[in-house]
Structures are given as structure tokens and as C-alpha cells.
Amino acid sequence: MTRPTKVPALQVRGLEVFLGSIKVLDGVDFCITAGQIACLIGPSGCGKTTLLRAVAGFEKSSSGSIEIGGAALSRAGVHVPPEKRNVGFVFQDYCLFPHLTVDENITLGLRDLPREEKIRKVREWTGILNLKGTESMYPHQLSGGQQQRVALARSLVREPGVLLLDEPFSNLDIDLKESVSREIRDVLKARGTAALWVTHDQKEAFSVADIIGVLAGGTLAQWGTSYELYHEPASRFVADFVGQGVFIRGRMLGLDRVETELGVLRGERSLEISPGTPVEVLLRPDDVFHDDASSFKAEIVSRIFQGPYILYTLRLPSGQILLSHVPSHHNHALGEKIGIKPDVSHLIAFPAA
């Protein structure tokens, strides 16, 4: 007996969106399952927020389709208005009504429910989101983190099929951002709510997302896990955009070996690049180790102390720049030359331009 196929919480196929005469999204495809958290990252102007607004119904698509729970919300001849889509939207600036209390803001979209049911839901969500005791307070009496939780409760109280978040923590300081984002992830996971989360902060995306989409020029350059994006980038753009690293010149010797000025680098996976091809090899800071016994020497041109590590920017005799994470008890001065050794488990190379 064939098992029924599970319907994705959100399915986007071939989505195109124009703003005026400018094509902002061009053939975007992805799906999110129930309880899955997906993050969108990419440079400014790549279409992240437009994609959210298209899913929410605030922007009309010119082609392609959007489905939530199997129901078509946007396709040829169909555009379901935002208020009739089963989505919640958490905005960057919270969008709380200053003249309404916390409980009034939370229950704003529950006008048709009896008062007792509204009270029950407010109690439920203020408990879940650590807002107990704030029900009768106004937004200006709350901290930034509390205001963000109220905005989230207002979206989740309606039990949406998909929650959309547009850079929800950009107004919070870094410590509060990290604690609140972990808290929100736990809530979404516990409730089994699918979420599409836009952020410009890669660290935030890596910490909260099950799956990450990299947008570039309105197209989806890669849709994968943080591990895949970091260690198996689908293009030079993704390799350059995700994480830190520099490219050095080399020449393919075999499918898993490349010759560089740092010697022959060998990876654990084969690349579909013919031997003899000039390539550019990505070296991340964790690929370059400090080794006093090494014959390869590099000059320290800058350093950033990061607690357990120091991020050194190094210059080879050829002028090539490298980055290296070195344990912080190896405290070297600017201008000093240190021995380095490459150790590349994940060989990432692309044909040279």
C-alpha cells in the first residue's frame, strides 16, 4: 500500500515578482515542511523581503505559484488577499498599537472569539513567551525583547500554517538577540509551526534554521543546510558569501587534488573539474593552521581577538592574503612572520575566471 505524500506547509514554484518594470524575483522554487524553520539570507536588494511579502499576499506574482497546506494562494488568475491567507507576519519594527495593552494587541485578530476564549489564549501565549504580568501594560512600558514577544504572540495566537519573520531581531542588542532567537526557535519547534525567517545575520541563520536559502539577484543560489552551504557551496557566489574565507589560485591535479603555492591540497570529496584546469580554491580560517615547524611563512597584517581564538589576516611572500583562526594563547604581533600549514578536509574549488 502506497503511503500518502505529506503536503508541505509552504510550497513555492517558479515564482516571479515585478516591482514596476524591475524583476525582483526570478523563478524561485522551494518548500518548507510542518515544523521546519527556513532562513533567507543574501545581499541587500536580492529580494528577501519581497519574497516574504509575496507569500503573505502583499505583493502579486507575475508567474509561478504559492501554496500553503496544499491550498493555492497565488497562481495564474488567482491571488488570495493577505487577510484570507493562513499566515502570520512578524515585522522588523514590531507594529504594535501603542494605545492598546499587551492582551489587546495579542487578541487583535481574534475579534470573532468569545471573551473567555480570548482570555484563555492570552494566558496561554503570555505563559509560553514569558510575558506573564505584562497583560495590562502598554508597548512603551515594555523592553525591546518583550515587545518582540508580544508581536510574535499576536501572530501565533491565530495558529497560522506558516509564520513569516522579517529581520525580527535587528533592533535588539546582540546578547538579547541571541537569547530571544533561541527562545523563539524552541517555541516554534514545540508548536510544530513552519517558519520562513529573513535575516541579514548569518550567525543568526546558522543558529535557528533547519534549512537556509541564499538569494542572489532574485534567484535562489542554493537551498540547503548550514553544513551544505558552508562546506559544499553550489557556486562561487555562495562560497564567497557564506562565512569567511579567501580564494587562492591553483591547478587541478586530480578530482580531489589541487596544486597551490601552499603545496598540494587534497580534499575528502571529488570535484567535477578536469585535471589541468586553473582554479580558485576557497580557504577558510579553519583551513589554515599555525605551525612553527612549517616551511610556509606568512606575515601578520591584522588581528582580531575573539576570546578563544585570534583571527589573523596573513600575507604570503607572493602578496596572497589568507585568514587563520589561531588559539588566543598564540599571541603574535603585527608584522611578525609565523609558520602556517593548510589542512583542507572539504576541498572547495571553482574554475578560474
N, C-alpha and C positions, 0 to 999 in steps of 0.2 A: 504494500500500500504506500502510495506517494504521500509524503508529509506536505501539508500546505506551506507555501512560501510565506515567510514573515514579512509583513508590509513595513517598509521603512517609515520612521517618524517624519522624515523630510527627504524628498527626492527632487533634485533639480536636474533638468536635462536640456542641454543646448541653449542655455539662457542668454539672450541678447537684450541689452538695455541701452537706449539712446537718451542722452540729455541734450535736447536741442538737436543739432546736427552731429554731435560727437558720440561715437560708440564707446560707452564706458565699460560694458561687459560684452564679451565676445565668445559665445559657445561654452559656457561654464556648465560642467557636469559633476555632481557628487551626490551622495546620500548619507543620511545620519540615521542610526537605529535608535530605538527607545532606550533611554538611559545613557546615551553616548554624548560626550561633550566634545564638540569640534571648535577649534580656534582658526580664525583667519588672520594671517599676517601678510605683510607686503609693504613696499614703499608708499609714501604719501601719494594720493591720487591714483592708486591702482584699481580702485573700485570696491574696496571692502565695505564701506558704509552703504554704497549704492546697492550692493548685493543684499545686505540686511533689509534695506528699505523695500527692495523688490519682493523679498519673501514676506515681509509684513503687509505688502499691498500699497505702500505709499508711492512706489514708482511702478509704472506699467512697463511690461516687457514687449519688445517688438517681435520676438520669436522664442521658441523653447517652451518649457513647461515647468510649473512648480506644483508639487503635490504634498499635502500633509495628511498622514494617516491614510493614504490611498485616494484622498479626495482632491480633484484637480481644482486649484485655486487660480492658476494662470496658464493659459494656452491659447491657441488661435481662437479668437472670438469669445474668450472667457476671461473676465477679470473680477474676481470676488473682492468686494471692498474690505478695507482693513478691519472694520468692526465685526465682520462676519467670518474672519479667519480665526482659527483656534491657535493664536499665537500670543505670547506675552512679550513686551518690549521694555527693556531697561535702558534708559538713555544715559548719556555721559553726564549730564547736569541734573540727574535725578527727576526733574519735572514734578516735584511735589507742590501741592497747592498750599501757599503759606497761611491762608485763613482757615484751613482745615486741620483738625487734630490727627494724630497718628492713626487712630481707628477709623476716622472718616476718610483719610487718604487711602487706607488699605481696602476699605469696602466700597470705594467709589464705583467700581464696575459691577457691583452686586445689588443694584437697585431693586431687582425683582424678587430678592430673597426675603423671607420674614425676618424681623428684627432679631429674634432669638438665634436664627441660623447665622446671621451676620456676626453676632457677638461670639458665637462658638468658633467661627472661622478666625476672627481676630485673636481670640485667646490661643487657638492652635498655632497660628503663624508668629505671633509675638513670642510664644514659647520656643518654637523651632529656631527662630532667628535672634534669640537673646535680646528681645525688646520688652520683656515684662516690666511693667511700671511706667512705660512711656505712652500708654494708650491715650491719655488725655493731654499730652504735650503737643506743642506746635513745632514745625520743622526748625524754626530758628533756635529752639531750645535744645536741639539735638546736635551731637557731634557729626562729623562727616561720615564716619563709619555707620552710625545709627541711621542717618538719612539714606545711605545706600541700602541698608537692610530694609527700611520701610518701602523704598522703591521696588526692591525685589519681592517683598511680601505682597505688594499691590499687584504685581504681575503673576505671581504663583498662586494667589488665592483663588483665581479663576480656573486653576488646573489646566493650563494650556498644553496643547500637543507638542509645541516647540517653544522654547524660551530664546529670545534674541537679546544679546547684550552688546551695546556699542561702547567700547572702551569704558567699562563701568567703574573702574578704579583709578582713572587718570588724575582725579582731583585729590586723591589720598596720598599721605606720605608713605614712603617705601615700606616701613615696618607694618603699618596698618594695612597697606595694600596686600602684603603677603599673608597676613593672618586672616583678613576678611576673604580673600580669594580662596584660601584653603577651606574656610568655613562654608562658603557658598558651594564649592565643589562637593563637599560632604553632603550638603542638603540636597543638591540636585541628584546625586547618586542614590541617596536614601529614598528619594521620591520616584526615582526612575524617569526623571524628566530629561528629554533630549534638549540640547542647547547648542546654539551657534553664537560664538563669542568672538567679537572683533577686538584685537589689541595691537598696539604698536610695540609692546614689550615682549620680546622673545622669551625671556625668563619666565614671565607670567604664563605664556602659552605652553611652555615645556612643563610647568608645574601643574596646570589644571587640565590640559587637553588629553583626550584619548587619541584624537586624530587631528592633524593640522593641515590646513590648506595654505599654500603660498600663492598669492595673486601677483601677477606682473602684467601691467598694461591691459588689464581687463580679462586676462586669460588665467586659468588655473595651471601654474607651472608644475605643481606637484601636490598630491593629496596623500599623506602618509603619516606614520607615527613619527614622534620626535627622533627616535633612533634612525629611522629610514632617512629623514631629512638631513640629519647630521652626518651619518656615515655612508649613506647611499643616495646622494642627491641626484636627481634626474637630469639636471642641466648645470652648466657653468654658473648661470644666474643664481640658482638655488644654492649651489655650493658657496658662492661668494656672499649671498645674502644671509644665510643661516649660520649663526655662530661667528667665531673669529678665525682668521687664517690668512695666508698669503699664497700666491701661486709662484712656483719656480719653473724654469724651463727644463725640459728633459727630452729623452728619446726612448721610445718603446723598444725593449729588447725581446720581450715575450709578452704573453697575455697577462702576466702578473708581475712583470719586472720592468723597471724604467731606470735609465741611466741619467744621473743629475750631477751637478757639481759637488753634491754631498755623497757621491758614490751611488751604488745600485740600490734602489729601493724596491722591496718585494712586499706585496700585499697578500692577503688571505683569499681574495676573490679575483677571478679573471675579468679583464676588461675587453670589450669588443672593439679593440683598436689594433690595427695591423702592426707587427714589428717593423721598426724603422721610422715610424710616424713621429714627427716632432709633436710634443705635447706640453701642456701646462699641468703641473702636479700641485694639488692643494696640500699644504702642510698647516695643520692646526697647532696651537700652542702645546697641546698634549702629545704631539708627534715629535717634538724637539726636546731632548733631554740634556741636562747639564752633565758633562763628563770630563773631568780634568785630564784623563788619560787619552782623550780623543785627539787625533791629528787635525781635526777641523776646528779652527778657532774663529770666533766672532766677537766683534766689538759691541759693547752695551751702549746704545744711543738713547734709550729712555727706560724708565722703570715705573711700575705702578704697584704699590704694596696692597695686597688683597688678603691680609690675615695669614692663613696657612701657606699662601703662595705669593710670589712676586711675579708679575707679568713683565718680562724683559722684552724690549724691542732690540733686535740684534742686527748687525750689519756684517755680511761676509766680505772677504777681500775683493770680490767681484762687484760689490755695491749692492748685491741682493739683500733685501730685508727679510728677516724671519721673526716670528714670535715664539716665546717659550715660557711655559709655566714652570717655575723653579721653587722648591720648598723654601720658605722665607728665612730659614736659618742660613741659607747660602746668600749672604748679604754682600752683593758686589756693587762697586761704584761705577758711575758713568765714565765711559772711556776705557774701562777695563776690558781686557780680552779674556774670554773663557772658552773652555773646550765644550763642544756640543756633539751629540750623536742622534741622528734621526732613527726613529723606530716606528714604522708606519704599518699598523695592522690592517687598516682599511685604506687601500690604495685608491685615491680619487684623482683621475686624470681625464683631461679633455684635449682633443686635437688643438694644436696651437693655431691661433688666428693667422 
